[in-house]
């Protein structure tokens, strides 16, 4: 039987090993996350451990993905094809999205939510030539999933390699606002803004989505967030996503 003190030591060693560090000081330096996007919110202070765990699980998965050295132009170009994948199901879009991003130096991983980590996505540079986008299915709808992906892609393209971003449901950082704008305009270009505000019927939403080449659920999510329609409207156009056991 392990003595309580010995048990605590072994537990600490296991935790440090999981995070790939040898000492508590190293964990605090690399994983206490002072640089992350939620750092200004006292509400998340007690949840950093859970968020760090979720992010580390993503890192471990990302290490398994072979990527070419990062190429900004290639990654940006790949987003146009990935946008068209929004009209397909997970069986098609997940492997193709992972493949396209790996070619441009970005490892895309999907990690289930863990308790105490109210996070929708993360972007982090693993090395100077390899980035990671970590996603989950928070909200369980395709509009939220795709917005999170393109939001994180915006961080990879536009922000410093020295910074990491774990994104939650509040925005008090200009970099988060910029990433939101990047995602929104890539999914639905700004020249459609006026037309978008006039989409108030089911048929109009479906026709608009087909014409601009994205999933109608994404249009619904945008209309709901902007108050054009109510949150109870047209949810049948959203694709429900769920984890499938291997």
N, C-alpha and C positions, 0 to 999 in steps of 0.2 A: 504494500500500500504506500502510495506516495505521500510524503509529509506535505502539509499545506504550503510551506515555504518552497519546497522543491517543486511542487505542482505549479506554483505561480511563476517560478523561474522558467520551467519548461514551457509554460504557456507563453511567457514573454518571448522566449527564444523562437517559438513557433510563429508568433505574430511578426517578429522582426524578419524571420526567414521569408515569410509570405511577401513582405514588402521589399525584400531584396536588400536589406540594410543590416548592419551588425550591431548597432547601438541605438538607444532611445534618442540620443542627440541627432543622429543621422535621420531618424524617422521624422523628428520635429522639423528638421531643415528641409527635407524633401517632400513630406507628406502632410504637414499640418496646414498646408495650403493657404498661406497668407496672401499669395498672389492671385488667388482664384476669384472669379467674377462675383461670387456671393459674399465676399469678405466684408462688405459694408452692412450686412444684414444681421443684427443680433439674433434674429429668430433662427438662424442656421448655425450658430456657434456650437450648439450641442450635437450637431449632426455631421460634423466634419469627418469623424471617424467612419461613419457609414458611407459617406460619399467617397472617402479615400479608398475604402474597401471595394466599392463598386468600380472605381476607376482602375484600381490595381488588377481586378479581374479582367477588365478590358485590355490592359497592357499585356497580361499573360497570353490572352488570345491573339492579340496583335503580333506578338513575337513569333507566332506560328505562321504568319502570312508573309510569304516572300514578295518583296516589292522592289521595283526598279528605283533608282535614285529619284528623288522628287524633282518634277519638272512643272513649274507653275503654269506655263502655257498649255501643256498637255492636260493637266488637271482641270483647268478652266474649260477647255474644249470638251472634256468628257462630261461635264455637267449638263451640256445641251442634250447629249444622248440619254443621260440618266433621267433628265426631265421627262423624256418620252416614256420611260419605264413606269412612270406613275400610272399609266393606263393599263398596266399588267398586274398580275397577282404576285404574291411573294415567291412562289416557285420559280418565276421568271426573273423578277427584278432583283432578288437578293444575290444570286450568284453572279449575275451580269454586273451589278453595281460594284460588288467586291472586286471582280476582275478588272473593270475599267479603272477603278481607283488605284489598285495595286500597280497597274502599268505606269501610273503617273506618280507613284511614291507615297500613296496614302493607304494605310490599312484600315478598312472599315470592319468593325466588329459589333455584334449585337449581344448585349449582356442583360439578362433579366433584372428587373428592379429588385432591390433589397430593402427591407424595412428600415425606415429612418433616413432614407436617401431620396428626397423629393426632387429628383433630377431627371431631365428629359434627354440630355446629351452632353457630350464633352469633346473637346478638341485639344490635342496635346502633341508636341513634337517629341518623339522617342529618341531620335538622333537628328543631327543637322540635315540628313537626307531622307528621313522617314517620319511621316506624321501619322497620327491615329485619329479617327473619328469613332467615338463610342456612342452607341444608341441603345435605347430600350423601347418598349411598347407602351410607355406611359400614356394613358388616355385611350389606348387600344383602337385608334382610328387612323386611317391613312393620311388624313390632312395633317394631323399633328406629327406623325412619323416623318413625312416628307419635309415639312417645314423645319423640323429639328435637323434633318440631314443637311439641308441647304444652309441653314443657320451656321452649323459647325463648319461647313465648307467655306463660308464667308470668313470665319476666324482664320482658317488655314491660309487663305489667299491674302487677307488684308492685315493681319496682326503679326506681332513679333514672334519669332520662333522661341524666344526666351520665356514666353508666357503660355500658361495653360488656362483653359476655360471649362468650367463645369456649370452648365446652365440650368437655372431654376426658374420658377414662375414669377419673377419680378425683374424689372429692368431699371437700374439706377446708374448704369455705366454707359457712357457714350459708345464704347466698343460693342456692347450688347445691342444698342439701338442700331448701330451700323450693320451688324450681322443680321438683325431682323429685316432691315430695309433691303439688304442684299438678297435674302431668301424670298421676300415678298415680290420683289421686282423680277427675279429670275423666274419664279413660278408664273406670275401674272405681270407682264411688263407694264410699266407706268402709263404707256399710251392707251391702255384699256381702262384707266381709272374711272373716267366719266361713264363709259358704257357699263362698267361693273356695278355702279350704284343704281342702275336701272333694272338689274336682274332680280325680279321679285316673284317669278313663277318657276315652277318645276321645269317646264319645257324650255324656258329661256336659259336657265342654268345649264341644262344638258346640252343645248345647242351651242352655247358660248364655250363650254369646256371642250366640246368636240372640235370646234373651229380653231381654238388656240392650242390644241394638242396636249391637254392635261386631264387628269381624272376629275370628274365632276365633284367628288367629295372635297377636293382641295378648294374649289370655288366656293362651295357651301361654307367651309370653315372660314374663309376670308370674309364672306358676307356676314357671317355671324359675329366675327370679331369686330367688324366695323359698324355693326348695328343696322345694317341694311335689312336683315331678316332676324327673326328671333332664334334663340338657340334650340328651340324645339322644332324648327322648320327644316324640312328636306334632309333630315339625318339619314334617311334611307339611301341617299346617294353616297354616303360615306362607306368605305370598305372597312369592315371590322377585322382587326389583326389579333392573332393570339399565338402564344408559344406552342409548338408541337414537340412532344416528347420524341427523342431519338429511338 
